[in-house]
Amino acid sequence: MRLTKLGHACVRLQKDDRTLVIDPGALTPETDALDGADAVLITHEHFDHFAPDRLRAALAADPRLDVWCSRAVAESLADLGGRVHQVGHGDAVTVAGFDVHVYGEEHEILHPDVPPIPNCGYLIDGEVFHPGDALTVPSEPVRTLCLPGNAPWMKIPELYAYARAVDPERAFVVHDGLLNDAGLGVMNNHVGNAGKELGRDFRRLAPGESVDL
């Protein structure tokens, strides 16, 4: 499987001749993020993970393309009928030839008085886990973690704690689109240190960079 990091929280996964795209939101500037995709996974409805107009345009352009998503996203795309599939914690589905296990139910807390929205994390082929906006620890081993590097709902100590709890073989940063160069430098330092503590390869891939898993 090949993993390609795109802007902010978006990744492309390729296996054989199939392509899966996760969270192509408004902070993902690559206009070709959805080109050639067989399916799209959306973790939750926030704009940096879900861009409705962009997704609808891709669906209109490619009748093969389907979407798998949390409840709120599915409701907003209900007019698309059977091309939109709602999933939730505990589901195990096959999406475009990939085995997908769904973990997590809620977004991390953003406001003390506002209930959290639904959030689905996706474990792909038992290899890659993308948690969306939650620090969910799957009940099965994770070889490759898409590690949130920065967010309004996360502090640096939580990054270290999450890395330790999941204990992946490797981790690549997602959710980094809010940072300037100085912030990216600080984040990269902490991500690298989190990997060193576990004796693992933790790092940020530049947008467009790929790794073979």
PEZI-V696423 format. One line per field, one symbol per residue. phi: phi as a letter, one per 40 degrees, with the letter a starting at -180 (. if undefined). A space follows every 10 residues. Layout:
phi = ???
This chain:
phi = .bbbcbcfbc bbbbafbbbb bbfccccbcc cbdbcgccab bbcaccdcbb bdcccccccc cbcccbbbac dcccccbdcc gccbbcbadg cbbbbfgccb bbbhbbcccb acbbccccab cbbbfgbbbb cgbabcbccb cbcbbccdca acbbbddccc ccdcccfcca abcbfbcccc cccccccdcc ccccccdcgb cbacccdgcb bcb
